[in-house]
Amino acid sequence: MQYVAVAVSLGVTALALIVLTDAIVRMVRTIRLGQPAPGRTDHPVQRTKTLIREFLGHNRMLKRPVVAVAHWFVMIGFFLLFATLVTAYGQLFDAEYVLPLIGDWRPFEWFIETIAWLTLAGIGTLILIRQRSHPRASGRRSRFFGSSFWQAYYVEFTIATIAISILLLRGMEYRLLGDASHFPLTFFIGEAFSGVAAADVETLVHVVAAVKISVSWLFFIVIAWNLTMGIAWHRGLAFFNIFFKRNADGGPALGAAKPLTVKGEPVDFENIDDLDEDAALGVGRVEDFSWKGLLDFSTCTECGRCQSQCPAWHTDKPLSPKMLVMNLRDHAYAKAPYLLAGGSKDMMGDEQATPEQLANVPADALAEAERPLVGATEGDPTRPESGAVIDPDVLWSCTTCGACVEQCPVDIEHVDHILDLRRYQTLIETEFPSELNGLFKNLEKSGNPWGMSASARMDWAKDLPFDVKQVGVDVESLEEVDWLFWIGCAGAFEDRAKKTTQAVAELLHTAGVSFAVLGDGETCTGDPARRSGNEFLYQQLALQNVEVLRETKAIRVVSSCAHCFNTLKNEYAQLGLELEVVHHTQLLNRLVREGRLTPVAPPEGEVAGRPVTYHDPCYLGRHNQVYEPPRELVGSLPGVQYREMPRSKSTSFCCGAGGARMWMEERIGTRINSNRTEEALNTLAGPGDGDGGGATDDASAAGSIAVGCPFCRVMLSDGLTQAQSAGQGENVEVIDVAQLLLAGVRRSQSEETRTAAGVASHDATGASS
């Protein structure tokens, strides 16, 4: 039996090393098919710190603490228990073999036993969690819906078997050696072998050691034959994916959109005629992705955290960020033999490779090369059986909210990849939702999505009791004031957003903050054009604004639109313009803390004194990590009963307007804004203990849904109108945080006026007497 154990173990080891080496070579060659990805190796020290923090700290997984702890011990066990694999080779020949120097050192033995038990407990916990969250019980609501279960089961079996083998070997070693101080956590296992002859125990040691070795190396053989087995490959690939992430400091790939590049170089639209005729603007074929994109796809663990947070998936649309990545991964590796053989097609779809180059390419790879990347699919669009790889309904359902990127434990950059796919569809194929035609025309002709005349950009200020300074009219440059107030298209033209603009202006005036606006010199920042893939139109609008901002000597900007805020703060820097940009809730909160604005409580029964819940705009919260200032501002309002929604801050649910979805119809599933509005109403109707209140159908819910973005206000207002037509939320309003503050400040001013009037009256009475 010993000889069989030795032969099997060494044979499996040799085979595994051969096929694993081949697999790694094939995987690296496939990933290198991608385009250059500049900026992925800068700040190596910082990147190394980020890698260590995410590896040892597991900070990307802490949103699910139980999973994070269990996974940490499984991960640590996977690496630290390698010493037991080396020991097992020795035990094939000598049942009492221990590692030289440290093998019988008690602290080392105690450590190994502790890690083995914790690894077994960790994988047991993960197995239980997977079964409790199985799609058979919750269907689409399971984050594991669409994941490859046989792969997960195989990985779980492998880890559990290795951990059990280690513990069994330790127990049998105790039976042979008999010193419990060396086996504090496994001696009781050895007691079970007390009636077994020593020779038989030695034979069992040889067998179990062979099982441990064989199971360990069979794992690598299986994944070598399945390059798309991300749940296994991520154990090695995650280190590289984290190190090469977009932001060296560890921040998620949110905020600024990744620049449009061709062969790794940003596209200069002023010299676009210099590009090659076959240059791909965006991604039209899987090889158009950067190598980092292909590495992303390879690293996906299929854990479904992205899917569990996606607003499109939650409202029964076909977009699952997880399955989007899985489809791209499977397609990339299926097509790789064709590409590695030199296969390629020009923009017209004509084959550029010779028949000799493709002679040995498998038929499956040739068939995969014929599949369009985006187009009509056959079967379930989430995991199409044939046709295109990505269905248009999948691509255009994305709101670019960033929840997927925020949740991903291995730093996959879903939003960047979706934008690149949209860019190709918009710029090259001119295939995009019909509603975007109107958006693009309005942006081109009028500089705003509504198609309004630029001469109407100052209409919002007509009814204010003070004059708003305009650059070029009242001031020569922005050096004469503290802030440029960026109004934004919604703030200038959309009736509900105008109220926010007026409120911010009045509050700044009241606080004595000097500011000016650009008036008709302002145009759309380009956010909706860029998020819908029209990078050319974005560049036109952005460069126009950059020129104006430079001419007017803009330095500090305050914006009441989360999308304008993000674009001005993060994306104009890509065009060489650095600005200090704050959101209006940040500036107003600062003014309240400094005592320059003082709100007071409302009289009993007024709207402003009722419960308030705050909705996090995605482009303010997740994309820019601004969570506390709006909450502090609401909390500073006397008389407010603040209630947090269950999904808030980094797990906040989108309003449905991002990614240019504001100008597209929702024809699939339920409306995202309705889902969010229902949550807000349930929170307002619940107990005011700050925990979200739980679900309720109470139609008498009253209070305010506070927002910090005009897009959110429009979407949630529409959702509220729909709810009110069904008899819910009759006494609820959607209102910007600035308006809530203004109401309190106005009450403060009224009280001061009444107090001053009372003192004057008293003085007058005293004088006359």
C-alpha positions in Angstrom: 0.0 0.0 0.0 2.9 2.4 0.8 4.3 1.9 -2.7 0.9 2.6 -4.3 0.6 5.8 -2.2 4.1 6.9 -3.3 3.5 6.2 -7.0 0.1 7.9 -7.1 1.3 10.9 -5.2 4.4 11.5 -7.3 2.5 10.8 -10.5 -0.3 13.3 -9.7 2.4 15.8 -8.7 4.3 15.5 -11.9 1.2 15.7 -14.0 -0.1 18.7 -12.1 3.2 20.6 -12.5 3.2 20.0 -16.2 -0.4 21.0 -16.9 -0.4 23.9 -14.5 2.7 25.4 -16.1 1.0 25.1 -19.5 -2.2 26.6 -18.1 -0.4 29.6 -16.7 1.4 30.2 -20.0 -1.9 30.0 -21.9 -3.6 32.4 -19.4 -0.8 34.9 -19.6 -0.8 34.8 -23.4 -4.5 35.3 -23.4 -4.4 38.3 -21.0 -1.6 39.8 -23.1 -3.9 39.9 -26.1 -5.5 43.0 -24.5 -4.6 46.5 -25.3 -2.0 48.5 -23.3 -3.3 49.9 -19.9 -1.1 52.9 -19.0 -0.8 54.0 -15.4 -1.1 50.5 -13.8 2.4 50.3 -12.5 3.0 53.8 -11.0 3.6 54.3 -7.3 4.7 50.7 -6.7 5.3 51.3 -3.0 1.7 52.6 -2.5 0.4 49.7 -4.7 2.2 47.2 -2.5 0.7 48.7 0.6 -2.7 48.6 -0.9 -2.2 44.9 -1.8 -1.1 44.0 1.7 -4.0 45.9 3.2 -6.6 44.3 1.1 -5.0 40.8 1.4 -4.4 40.7 5.1 -7.0 43.2 6.2 -9.8 41.9 3.9 -11.2 45.4 4.0 -13.0 44.9 0.7 -15.0 42.1 2.2 -16.0 43.6 5.6 -19.4 44.6 4.4 -20.3 40.9 5.1 -18.4 40.4 8.4 -19.2 36.6 8.9 -18.1 35.9 5.3 -15.0 38.0 5.7 -13.8 36.2 8.8 -14.6 32.8 7.4 -12.9 33.6 4.0 -9.9 35.1 5.8 -9.1 31.8 7.6 -9.7 29.8 4.5 -7.3 32.1 2.6 -4.7 32.0 5.3 -5.0 28.3 5.5 -4.6 27.9 1.8 -1.1 29.5 2.0 0.2 28.7 5.5 -0.8 25.0 5.4 1.6 24.5 2.5 4.1 23.3 5.1 1.8 20.3 5.8 2.0 19.4 2.1 5.8 19.2 2.4 5.4 17.1 5.5 3.0 14.8 3.7 5.7 13.9 1.1 8.0 12.8 3.9 5.2 10.8 5.5 4.8 8.8 2.3 8.1 7.2 3.3 8.2 7.7 7.1 5.0 7.9 9.1 6.8 9.8 11.9 8.5 12.3 9.5 8.5 16.0 10.6 10.1 19.0 9.0 13.7 19.7 10.0 14.3 22.3 12.7 10.7 23.4 13.2 8.7 20.2 12.7 8.5 19.2 16.4 8.7 22.8 17.7 5.6 23.1 19.9 4.6 26.7 18.9 4.8 25.7 15.2 2.7 22.6 15.8 0.1 24.5 17.8 -0.1 27.1 15.1 -0.6 24.5 12.4 -3.4 22.8 14.3 -5.1 26.0 15.1 -5.0 27.2 11.4 -6.3 23.7 10.2 -9.3 23.8 12.6 -10.1 27.4 11.7 -9.7 26.7 8.0 -12.2 23.8 8.4 -14.6 26.0 10.3 -14.2 28.7 7.7 -15.0 26.5 4.8 -17.8 24.9 6.7 -19.3 28.4 7.3 -19.0 29.3 3.7 -20.6 26.0 2.6 -23.5 26.8 4.9 -23.9 30.3 3.7 -23.9 29.2 0.0 -26.6 26.6 0.8 -28.7 29.1 2.8 -28.5 31.6 -0.1 -29.0 29.0 -2.9 -31.1 30.1 -5.9 -33.4 27.1 -5.3 -34.8 29.0 -2.3 -34.6 32.6 -3.5 -34.2 32.5 -7.3 -32.9 35.7 -8.8 -32.6 37.3 -5.3 -29.7 34.9 -4.6 -26.3 36.5 -5.2 -25.2 33.1 -6.4 -27.8 33.0 -9.1 -26.0 32.2 -12.4 -22.8 31.1 -10.7 -21.1 27.8 -11.5 -22.1 25.6 -8.6 -20.1 22.5 -9.5 -16.9 24.7 -9.4 -17.9 26.0 -6.0 -18.6 22.6 -4.7 -15.3 21.2 -6.0 -13.3 24.0 -4.4 -15.2 23.6 -1.1 -14.6 19.8 -1.2 -10.9 20.3 -1.9 -10.3 22.7 1.0 -12.4 20.7 3.5 -10.7 17.4 2.5 -7.2 19.0 2.9 -8.1 20.4 6.3 -9.6 17.1 7.5 -6.5 15.2 6.2 -4.2 17.5 8.1 -6.2 16.9 11.4 -6.3 13.2 10.8 -2.6 13.0 10.2 -1.9 15.0 13.3 -4.1 12.7 15.3 -2.4 9.6 14.0 1.0 11.2 14.7 -0.1 11.5 18.3 -1.0 7.8 18.4 2.5 7.0 17.2 4.4 9.5 19.4 2.2 9.8 22.4 3.1 13.3 23.7 -0.1 15.3 24.0 1.8 18.6 24.5 2.7 18.4 20.8 -0.9 17.8 19.8 -3.1 20.0 22.0 -6.0 20.2 19.4 -5.8 16.8 17.8 -4.8 14.3 20.5 -8.4 13.3 21.0 -8.5 12.2 17.3 -5.5 10.0 18.0 -7.3 8.5 21.0 -9.8 7.0 18.4 -6.9 4.9 17.1 -5.8 3.6 20.5 -6.9 0.1 19.7 -5.2 0.0 16.3 -1.8 -1.6 15.9 1.1 0.8 15.3 1.9 -0.8 11.9 -1.6 -0.3 10.7 -1.6 3.3 11.9 1.6 3.9 9.9 -0.1 2.5 6.8 -3.0 4.8 7.4 -0.6 7.7 7.6 0.9 6.8 4.2 -2.6 6.6 2.7 -4.0 9.8 4.2 -0.8 11.6 3.2 -1.3 10.3 -0.4 -4.9 11.5 -0.3 -3.8 14.9 0.9 -1.2 15.2 -1.8 -3.4 13.9 -4.6 -6.4 16.1 -3.7 -4.1 19.1 -3.4 -2.6 18.6 -6.9 -5.8 17.4 -8.5 -7.1 20.8 -7.7 -4.5 22.4 -9.9 -5.0 19.8 -12.6 -8.7 20.6 -12.7 -8.2 24.4 -12.8 -5.5 24.0 -15.5 -8.2 22.3 -17.7 -10.7 25.1 -16.8 -9.1 28.5 -17.3 -12.4 30.2 -16.7 -12.8 28.7 -13.2 -12.5 32.1 -11.5 -13.6 30.8 -8.1 -10.3 28.9 -8.1 -8.0 31.0 -10.2 -8.7 34.2 -8.1 -6.6 32.7 -5.4 -3.5 33.7 -7.4 -4.9 36.3 -9.8 -6.4 38.5 -7.1 -2.9 39.6 -6.0 -2.2 40.9 -9.5 -5.6 42.4 -10.0 -5.4 44.4 -6.8 -1.9 45.6 -7.5 -2.7 46.8 -10.9 -6.0 48.5 -10.0 -6.8 51.9 -11.3 -6.1 53.9 -8.1 -2.8 53.1 -6.4 -4.1 54.3 -3.1 -6.7 51.6 -3.0 -9.8 53.6 -4.0 -12.4 51.9 -6.2 -12.4 52.7 -10.0 -15.2 55.3 -9.6 -15.4 59.0 -9.9 -13.8 59.9 -13.2 -14.6 57.7 -16.2 -11.6 56.0 -17.7 -10.4 58.1 -20.7 -11.1 56.7 -24.1 -7.9 55.2 -25.4 -6.6 53.7 -28.6 -3.6 51.3 -28.2 -3.3 52.7 -24.7 -3.1 56.4 -25.7 -5.9 58.8 -24.8 -7.8 60.0 -27.9 -7.2 63.6 -28.8 -10.5 64.6 -30.6 -8.9 67.7 -31.9 -6.7 65.5 -34.0 -9.0 62.6 -34.5 -8.4 62.6 -38.3 -4.9 61.3 -37.5 -6.2 58.0 -36.2 -6.0 54.9 -38.2 -9.1 54.0 -40.1 -9.4 50.7 -38.3 -8.9 52.3 -34.8 -11.5 51.0 -32.4 -13.1 53.8 -30.4 -14.2 51.8 -27.4 -14.6 48.1 -27.3 -16.2 46.3 -30.3 -14.2 43.0 -29.9 -13.0 41.3 -26.8 -9.4 41.9 -27.8 -10.1 45.7 -27.7 -10.3 45.5 -23.9 -7.1 46.3 -22.2 -5.0 43.5 -20.6 -6.3 44.8 -17.3 -9.8 44.2 -18.5 -9.0 40.6 -19.5 -7.3 40.2 -16.1 -10.5 41.5 -14.5 -12.6 38.9 -16.2 -10.2 36.1 -15.3 -10.2 37.1 -11.6 -14.0 37.1 -11.1 -14.9 34.8 -8.1 -18.6 34.6 -9.1 -19.4 35.6 -5.5 -22.3 37.8 -6.6 -21.7 40.7 -4.3 -22.0 43.0 -7.4 -25.2 41.3 -8.5 -26.7 41.6 -5.0 -26.3 45.4 -5.1 -27.1 46.2 -8.7 -30.3 48.3 -9.1 -30.9 46.9 -12.6 -30.8 43.3 -11.4 -33.0 44.2 -8.4 -35.7 45.5 -10.7 -35.7 42.4 -12.9 -33.6 43.7 -15.8 -31.2 41.4 -17.6 -28.1 43.1 -16.4 -26.1 41.3 -13.8 -22.5 42.7 -13.4 -21.3 39.3 -12.4 -22.8 37.5 -15.4 -21.7 40.3 -17.8 -18.1 39.6 -16.6 -18.5 35.9 -16.8 -19.8 36.1 -20.4 -16.9 38.3 -21.4 -14.4 35.9 -19.7 -15.9 32.8 -21.3 -15.9 34.5 -24.7 -12.3 35.7 -24.3 -10.9 32.3 -23.5 -13.0 30.5 -26.1 -11.8 32.9 -28.8 -8.2 33.0 -27.6 -6.9 30.1 -29.8 -8.1 32.0 -32.9 -6.4 35.2 -31.8 -3.2 33.5 -30.7 -3.0 31.9 -34.1 -3.0 35.4 -35.7 -6.7 35.6 -36.5 -8.2 39.1 -36.8 -10.9 41.0 -38.7 -10.9 44.5 -40.0 -13.7 47.1 -39.4 -15.7 45.5 -42.2 -15.5 42.1 -40.7 -13.1 40.6 -43.3 -10.6 38.1 -42.1 -7.0 39.3 -42.1 -5.3 36.0 -41.3 -4.2 33.5 -43.9 -5.8 30.0 -44.1 -2.4 28.5 -43.1 -2.5 30.6 -39.9 -5.9 29.3 -39.0 -5.4 25.7 -40.1 -4.9 24.3 -36.6 -7.5 26.5 -34.8 -10.3 24.4 -33.2 -13.7 24.7 -34.8 -15.2 26.0 -31.5 -12.7 28.9 -31.5 -13.4 29.8 -35.1 -17.2 29.8 -34.3 -16.5 32.0 -31.3 -14.6 34.5 -33.4 -17.8 34.9 -35.5 -19.9 36.0 -32.5 -20.5 39.8 -32.3 -19.7 41.2 -28.9 -22.9 43.2 -28.6 -26.1 42.4 -30.4 -29.1 40.1 -30.5 -28.7 37.1 -28.3 -30.5 33.7 -28.2 -31.8 32.2 -25.0 -31.5 34.0 -21.7 -29.8 37.4 -22.3 -28.1 37.1 -19.0 -26.2 34.0 -20.1 -26.9 33.7 -23.9 -26.5 30.3 -25.5 -25.7 31.8 -28.9 -25.8 34.9 -30.9 -24.0 37.9 -29.5 -22.1 37.8 -26.2 -23.8 40.8 -24.7 -27.4 41.7 -25.3 -28.2 45.5 -25.8 -30.7 45.4 -23.0 -27.9 44.2 -20.7 -25.6 47.0 -21.8 -28.0 49.8 -21.6 -29.7 48.9 -18.3 -26.6 50.1 -16.4 -27.1 53.3 -14.4 -23.3 53.5 -13.7 -24.1 53.8 -10.0 -20.9 52.0 -9.1 -22.4 49.6 -6.6 -20.7 46.7 -8.4 -17.3 48.3 -8.2 -17.8 49.3 -4.6 -18.7 45.7 -3.6 -16.2 43.7 -5.6 -13.7 42.0 -3.3 -11.1 41.6 -6.1 -11.4 45.2 -7.6 -13.0 44.4 -11.0 -13.8 47.7 -12.8 -17.2 46.9 -14.2 -18.3 50.5 -15.0 -15.2 51.2 -17.1 -15.8 48.2 -19.2 -19.5 49.0 -19.7 -18.6 52.5 -20.8 -16.0 51.2 -23.3 -18.7 48.9 -24.7 -21.1 51.8 -25.0 -18.5 54.0 -26.6 -18.1 51.6 -29.5 -21.8 51.1 -29.9 -22.4 54.9 -30.0 -19.3 56.2 -31.9 -18.7 53.3 -34.4 -22.0 51.3 -34.7 -24.4 54.2 -34.0 -26.5 51.7 -32.1 -28.0 53.1 -29.0 -31.5 53.6 -27.5 -33.6 55.9 -29.7 -34.3 58.3 -26.8 -30.6 59.3 -26.8 -31.0 60.9 -30.3 -32.9 63.8 -28.7 -30.4 64.1 -25.9 -27.5 64.3 -28.3 -29.2 66.8 -30.6 -30.1 69.1 -27.7 -26.6 68.9 -26.3 -25.1 69.7 -29.7 -27.4 72.6 -30.5 -28.3 74.1 -27.2 -25.6 72.9 -24.7 -28.2 71.3 -22.4 -30.3 68.1 -22.4 -33.6 70.0 -22.5 -32.8 72.0 -25.7 -33.5 75.3 -23.9 -31.9 78.6 -25.1 -28.8 79.7 -23.3 -30.4 83.1 -22.8 -32.8 81.4 -20.2 -30.0 80.2 -18.0 -30.5 83.1 -15.6 -34.3 82.9 -15.4 -34.1 81.1 -12.0 -32.6 84.3 -10.4 -35.4 86.7 -11.5 -37.5 86.3 -8.4 -34.7 86.5 -5.8 -34.7 89.6 -3.5 -31.1 90.3 -4.3 -28.9 90.4 -7.4 -26.8 87.4 -8.4 -23.4 88.4 -9.8 -22.7 87.2 -13.3 -19.1 86.9 -14.7 -18.7 89.3 -17.6 -21.6 91.5 -16.4 -21.1 92.2 -12.8 -17.6 91.0 -12.2 -14.7 90.7 -14.6 -13.3 87.5 -13.3 -13.9 85.0 -10.5 -10.9 86.4 -8.6 -13.3 89.1 -7.3 -15.5 86.5 -5.4 -15.0 83.5 -3.2 -16.9 80.9 -5.2 -18.2 80.1 -8.6 -21.7 78.7 -8.2 -22.0 76.2 -11.0 -25.8 76.1 -11.7 -25.9 73.1 -14.0 -28.5 72.4 -16.7 -31.1 71.0 -14.4 -30.6 73.8 -11.9 -31.2 76.4 -14.6 -34.0 74.8 -16.6 -35.8 72.1 -14.6 -38.6 73.6 -12.4 -38.0 71.5 -9.3 -34.3 71.9 -9.5 -34.6 75.7 -9.8 -36.0 75.7 -6.3 -32.7 74.1 -5.1 -30.7 76.6 -7.0 -32.6 79.5 -5.5 -32.3 78.1 -2.0 -28.5 77.6 -2.3 -28.1 81.1 -3.7 -30.2 82.6 -0.9 -28.3 80.7 1.8 -24.9 81.8 0.4 -26.1 85.4 0.3 -27.4 85.2 3.9 -24.1 83.7 5.1 -22.2 86.6 3.5 -20.4 84.3 1.0 -19.5 86.2 -2.2 -20.2 84.2 -5.3 -20.9 84.6 -9.0 -22.3 82.5 -11.8 -21.4 82.1 -15.5 -24.9 82.6 -16.8 -25.1 81.9 -20.5 -21.3 81.2 -20.4 -22.1 77.9 -18.8 -22.9 74.8 -20.8 -23.5 71.1 -19.9 -20.5 69.5 -18.3 -21.0 66.5 -20.7 -21.8 63.9 -18.1 -24.9 62.4 -19.9 -23.0 62.3 -23.2 -20.0 60.6 -21.7 -22.0 58.0 -19.7 -24.0 57.1 -22.8 -20.8 56.5 -24.8 -20.7 59.7 -26.8 -17.1 60.6 -25.9 -16.8 63.0 -28.9 -19.7 65.1 -27.7 -18.5 65.0 -24.1 -15.1 66.4 -25.3 -16.7 69.2 -27.2 -18.8 70.3 -24.2 -16.0 69.8 -21.7 -13.3 71.7 -23.7 -15.8 74.6 -24.1 -16.3 74.7 -20.4 -12.6 74.3 -19.6 -11.8 77.3 -21.9 -14.4 79.5 -20.1 -13.3 78.4 -16.6 -9.7 79.3 -17.5 -10.6 82.6 -19.0 -12.7 83.5 -15.9 -9.9 82.4 -13.6 -12.1 79.9 -11.7 -10.4 78.3 -8.7 -13.2 77.3 -6.3 -16.5 75.9 -7.5 -19.6 74.8 -5.6 -22.2 72.7 -7.4 -25.7 71.6 -6.4 -25.7 68.7 -9.0 -23.9 65.5 -8.0 -23.1 64.8 -11.7 -21.7 68.2 -12.4 -19.8 68.0 -9.1 -18.2 64.7 -10.2 -17.3 65.9 -13.7 -15.8 69.2 -12.6 -13.9 67.6 -9.7 -12.6 64.5 -11.4 -12.9 64.6 -15.1 -11.8 68.1 -16.1 -8.5 67.2 -14.5 -8.0 64.8 -17.3 -8.2 67.8 -19.6 -5.6 69.7 -17.6 -7.9 71.8 -15.4 -7.5 71.5 -11.7 -10.3 73.0 -9.5 -11.3 72.9 -5.9 -14.9 71.6 -6.2 -17.3 71.1 -3.4 -20.9 70.0 -3.3 -23.4 72.4 -1.9 -24.2 70.2 1.1 -20.5 70.3 2.0 -20.3 74.1 1.8 -23.6 74.7 3.6 -22.6 72.3 6.3 -19.4 74.2 6.8 -21.3 77.5 7.1 -23.6 76.0 9.7 -20.7 74.7 11.8 -19.1 78.1 11.6 -22.3 79.8 12.8 -22.8 81.8 9.7 -26.2 80.0 9.1 -28.4 79.3 12.1 -31.6 77.2 11.5 -34.3 77.0 14.2 -37.0 74.5 14.9 -40.4 74.8 13.1 -43.6 75.4 14.9 -45.5 72.3 15.9 -47.1 70.6 12.8 -45.1 72.2 10.1 -43.7 70.1 7.3 -40.1 70.7 8.1 -40.6 69.3 11.6 -41.7 65.9 10.5 -39.5 62.8 9.8 -36.8 63.1 7.2 -34.8 60.4 5.4 -31.9 61.1 3.1 -31.2 59.5 -0.2 -27.5 59.3 -1.2 -26.9 60.3 -4.8 -24.6 57.7 -6.4 -22.2 60.3 -7.9 -21.9 62.1 -4.6 -21.7 59.1 -2.3 -20.2 56.0 -3.9 -18.3 57.9 -6.6 -16.9 60.5 -4.3 -17.3 59.2 -0.8 -19.3 62.2 0.4 -21.6 60.7 2.9 -21.5 62.6 6.2 -21.8 66.3 5.3 -25.4 66.0 4.0 -26.4 63.9 7.1 -24.7 66.4 9.4 -26.6 69.2 7.7 -29.9 67.5 8.1 -29.0 66.6 11.7 -28.3 70.2 12.5 -31.9 71.2 11.8 -33.7 71.5 15.1 -36.9 69.4 15.2 -36.0 67.0 12.5 -36.5 63.3 13.2 -33.9 61.7 11.0 -34.4 58.2 9.8 -31.8 56.2 7.9 -32.9 54.0 5.0 -31.8 50.3 5.2 -29.8 50.8 2.0 -27.7 53.8 2.6 -24.2 55.2 2.2 -22.0 52.7 0.3 -25.0 50.3 -0.1 -27.4 53.0 -1.1 -29.9 52.2 -3.9 -29.7 54.2 -7.1 -32.6 56.6 -8.2 -32.2 55.2 -11.7 -31.1 58.4 -13.5 -27.3 57.8 -13.8 -25.6 56.6 -16.9 -27.9 58.8 -19.0 -30.8 56.6 -17.9 -32.6 59.9 -17.0 -33.4 60.3 -20.7 -34.2 56.6 -21.5 -37.4 54.8 -20.8 -37.6 51.8 -18.4 -39.4 49.1 -20.4 -38.1 46.0 -18.6 -39.0 44.9 -15.1 -40.1 47.5 -12.5 -38.9 51.1 -12.2 -35.8 51.7 -10.2 -37.1 55.0 -8.8 -40.3 53.3 -7.7 -38.3 50.7 -5.7 -36.3 53.4 -4.0 -39.3 55.6 -3.3 -41.1 52.7 -1.7 -38.1 52.1 0.6 -38.1 55.8 1.5 -41.8 55.7 2.3 -41.4 52.6 4.5 -38.6 54.3 6.4 -40.7 57.4 7.0 -43.6 55.3 8.2 -41.5 53.3 10.6 -40.3 54.0 14.1 -37.9 56.9 14.3 -35.0 55.1 15.9 -32.6 55.6 13.0 -32.6 52.0 11.8 -34.7 52.5 8.7 -37.9 51.5 10.4 -38.6 48.3 8.5 -41.2 47.7 5.8 -44.8 48.8 6.2 -47.7 49.5 4.0 -48.9 52.5 6.1 -50.3 55.0 3.6 -50.2 57.7 6.2 -46.4 58.0 6.1 -45.5 61.7 6.4 -42.3 63.6 6.1 -39.6 64.5 3.7 -37.3 62.6 1.4 -34.2 64.7 1.3 -31.9 64.7 -1.7 -28.7 66.3 -2.8 -29.0 66.0 -6.6 -31.5 67.3 -9.1 -31.6 64.0 -11.0 -32.5 62.2 -7.8 -35.1 64.8 -7.1 -36.8 64.3 -10.5 -36.7 60.5 -10.2 -37.9 60.2 -6.7 -40.6 62.9 -7.3 -41.9 60.8 -10.2 -41.8 57.7 -8.0 -43.7 59.6 -5.2 -46.3 60.7 -7.7 -46.8 57.1 -8.8 -47.0 56.0 -5.1 -49.6 58.7 -4.3 -51.7 57.6 -7.2 -51.9 54.3 -5.4 -52.9 56.0 -2.1 -49.4 56.0 -0.4 -47.2 58.9 0.7 -50.0 61.5 0.6 -48.2 63.7 3.1 -44.6 63.2 1.8 -42.5 65.6 -0.2 -39.2 65.2 -2.0 -37.0 68.2 -1.2 -33.4 69.2 -1.5 -31.3 69.5 1.7 -30.7 73.1 0.9 -34.4 73.9 1.0 -34.8 72.2 4.4 -32.0 74.4 5.7 -33.4 77.5 4.1 -36.7 77.0 5.9 -35.0 76.8 9.2 -32.8 79.9 8.5 -35.8 81.9 7.4 -37.5 81.0 10.6 -34.4 82.2 12.5 -34.5 85.5 10.6 -38.2 85.9 11.3 -37.7 85.4 15.0 -34.8 87.9 15.0 -37.1 90.4 13.2 -39.9 89.8 15.7 -37.5 90.1 18.6 -36.0 93.3 17.3 -39.5 94.7 16.7 -40.5 93.8 20.2 -37.5 95.5 21.7 -38.1 98.6 19.7 -41.7 98.6 20.8 -40.7 98.2 24.4 -38.1 101.0 24.1 -40.7 103.3 22.5 -43.2 102.6 25.3 -40.6 103.2 27.9 -39.6 106.5 26.3 -43.1 107.8 26.1 -43.8 106.9 29.7 
